[in-house]
Amino acid sequence: MSDVAGQVSRVIAKEEHAWRPGLREALLNAGGDETISAWSSQQVTSRQLLDVGDERIARMDTVGVDFQVLSVTAPGTQKLSAPATGRSSASRGISTVTLRP
C-alpha cells in the first residue's frame, strides 16, 4: 500500500488461482483434461496452487500486492457431480479469508 499526496492506493490481483486439497485428484478420477494432467502436475505449480498461506503472502509482499481475489483454478468443480465438492471448495475459501482477511 502506498501513500501518494495523502491518497492511499492498493494493488488488487484479480483472478488468482488456487486448489483445495483433493480437488486435483477428484478431477483426475472424473476424467481430467489437459490442464489437470499436464500443467498442474508440475510440482512447483501444484504446490503454489495449494498454498493460500505464508508462501502466497510472501510472494504478494515481494511484488507489492495488497489483496488477491482467489478463484478455484480451471476447470473448477464443473466436471464433478457431487455438490459436496463445490461446497468443500467454498468452505476452504471462507476459512482462508477468516484466517487472513
Buried (B, 14 or more C-beta within 10 A) or exposed (E): EEEEEEEEEEEEBEEBBBBBEEBBEBBBEBEBBEEBEEBBEEEEBBEBBBBBEEEBBEEBEEEEBBBBEBBBBEBBBEBBEEEEBBEBBEEBBEEBEEEEE
